[in-house]
Amino acid sequence: MSEAIIITPVKDSLETTKRTIEAVSKAAGDYEYFVFNDFSQAETKKYLEHAKERHNFQLVNLEDITDTPSPNYKLVLQTAQKMALDKKCALVIIESDVVIKNDTLTRLMELLHTTEKPGVIGAITVDESDNYNFPYTFEKMKGTEVLDTSHSLSFCCTLISPQFLSDFDFKELADNKDWFDVYISRQSKKMGYHNYLAKGV
């Protein structure tokens, strides 16, 4: 049984997308990986069609299920939530400009099982000089601690717990909002869950 459903929403950015998919496909752990193609250009779509078997992911072309122009992040989140609930597992979102390390997913899963009532768990993201990326620049000191945080967690590389997925229906997300990560982070706290920022992951 899969430990988690992993999703990567893709809208072109082909070079970073290639690096993201390759890193996820090599990561340790037992996961089901879905790439959501949100009306990308033909070159990106062609790459995804050819890469899905080599990198062991399932491709969802949103043009096959909606006529709504990109961006379709709300639809992606709702579809992924249903997948995770059906499998009774966590949901991990990895954006198409993030290159994870081999142990990123296993360490996020470890935190899922060892922290108190987790709602959202974010791996910190860094640039190529190892500096913290936005929106984590509020953390001035480098470290490896896991912070129980009131700050919103970005969906760059983030796990959402099965318990919180069961409690909060993503169908409640508003059509006119773009910052779903902020809203979901706040909703997690409001419902009594803890959000964690893993500085060492």
MIVO-530711 format. One line per field, with one value per residue (C-alpha): y, x, z. Coordinates in pm, whole numbers. Layout:
c2 Y, ...
c1 X, ...
c3 Z, ...
END
This chain:
c2 0, 347, 569, 882, 1030, 1272, 1537, 1787, 2046, 2142, 2445, 2443, 2544, 2233, 2236, 2266, 2019, 1759, 1800, 1782, 1465, 1294, 1372, 1250, 930, 847, 931, 661, 528, 370, 632, 688, 985, 1194, 1479, 1720, 1889, 2218, 2302, 2316, 2380, 2088, 2043, 1998, 1766, 1552, 1522, 1418, 1155, 1003, 1033, 880, 517, 592, 790, 585, 852, 875, 1168, 1363, 1600, 1853, 1932, 1587, 1671, 2047, 2328, 2589, 2762, 2740, 2784, 2494, 2456, 2421, 2130, 1968, 1993, 1856, 1565, 1483, 1499, 1240, 1015, 1038, 979, 675, 535, 651, 811, 1148, 1392, 1547, 1846, 1908, 2203, 2187, 2408, 2207, 1941, 1716, 1510, 1131, 1124, 1421, 1209, 951, 1225, 1401, 1069, 1017, 1356, 1262, 971, 1139, 1488, 1585, 1609, 1727, 1912, 2047, 1969, 2173, 2092, 2413, 2512, 2664, 2817, 2688, 2881, 2706, 3024, 2989, 3071, 3284, 3243, 3101, 3399, 3489, 3213, 3403, 3125, 2809, 2490, 2143, 2182, 2113, 2419, 2415, 2730, 2981, 3100, 2980, 2695, 2711, 2417, 2404, 2072, 1999, 1706, 1722, 1463, 1205, 1318, 1680, 1570, 1379, 1680, 1960, 1926, 2110, 2172, 2457, 2639, 2962, 3011, 3359, 3271, 3197, 3149, 2808, 2720, 3017, 2938, 2566, 2639, 2870, 2625, 2354, 2572, 2679, 2314, 2236, 2083, 2173, 2294, 2210, 2360, 2110, 2319, 2010, 1856
c1 0, 128, 253, 134, -6, 245, 137, 321, 112, 283, 236, 531, 866, 994, 1356, 1265, 979, 1226, 1448, 1152, 1010, 1348, 1417, 1077, 1103, 1439, 1332, 1319, 979, 662, 442, 199, 308, 71, 169, -113, -58, -249, -282, 93, 239, 285, 656, 588, 294, 503, 780, 533, 373, 714, 850, 563, 675, 1046, 987, 691, 424, 64, -17, -341, -402, -649, -772, -934, -1147, -1214, -1268, -1159, -838, -525, -467, -669, -496, -825, -932, -589, -615, -970, -882, -568, -758, -1005, -717, -551, -877, -954, -610, -633, -290, -115, -95, 239, 256, 585, 586, 751, 1046, 1149, 1422, 1387, 1663, 1652, 1536, 1296, 981, 1083, 1167, 835, 657, 854, 735, 378, 404, 610, 461, 153, -168, -3, -213, 43, 416, 648, 1002, 1202, 1316, 1654, 1823, 2145, 2345, 2153, 1968, 1606, 1355, 1042, 814, 1055, 1289, 1138, 1366, 1691, 1893, 1997, 1920, 1767, 1484, 1117, 908, 544, 458, 178, 323, 154, 333, 400, 298, 649, 720, 451, 269, -97, -197, -472, -653, -676, -771, -1061, -1174, -1154, -1318, -1125, -1459, -1490, -1201, -1320, -1307, -1161, -862, -512, -329, -472, -161, -223, -592, -536, -256, -487, -775, -552, -468, -831, -939, -691, -410, -41, 156, 525, 817, 1102, 1418, 1634, 1434
c3 0, -90, 188, 9, -308, -458, -707, -925, -1110, -1438, -1660, -1900, -1733, -1903, -1781, -1412, -1460, -1590, -1283, -1044, -1196, -1210, -843, -726, -930, -764, -408, -143, -35, -173, -335, -620, -828, -1040, -1270, -1355, -1691, -1685, -2056, -2119, -2464, -2704, -2623, -2251, -2312, -2548, -2288, -2017, -2242, -2318, -1962, -1766, -1802, -1764, -1443, -1319, -1284, -1393, -1619, -1583, -1872, -1735, -2086, -2076, -1772, -1784, -2032, -1777, -1889, -1675, -1384, -1243, -907, -719, -941, -896, -516, -511, -739, -537, -209, -337, -447, -105, 83, -132, -45, 320, 293, 304, 15, -81, -315, -494, -730, -1071, -975, -667, -670, -366, -207, -197, 166, 158, 132, 390, 639, 581, 638, 957, 1085, 998, 1243, 1517, 1556, 1755, 1544, 1222, 966, 721, 721, 498, 396, 385, 38, -39, -341, -495, -237, 42, 143, 252, -21, 9, 200, 458, 472, 811, 947, 994, 1158, 975, 1162, 1155, 1405, 1333, 1418, 1524, 1331, 1295, 964, 648, 472, 101, -118, -271, -97, 157, 315, 418, 676, 611, 926, 813, 460, 616, 820, 564, 223, -49, -222, 26, -143, -301, -677, -649, -431, -561, -232, -145, 58, 289, 328, 392, 641, 834, 818, 962, 1263, 1303, 1323, 1598, 1396, 1420, 1120, 1112, 920, 893, 864, 836, 550
END
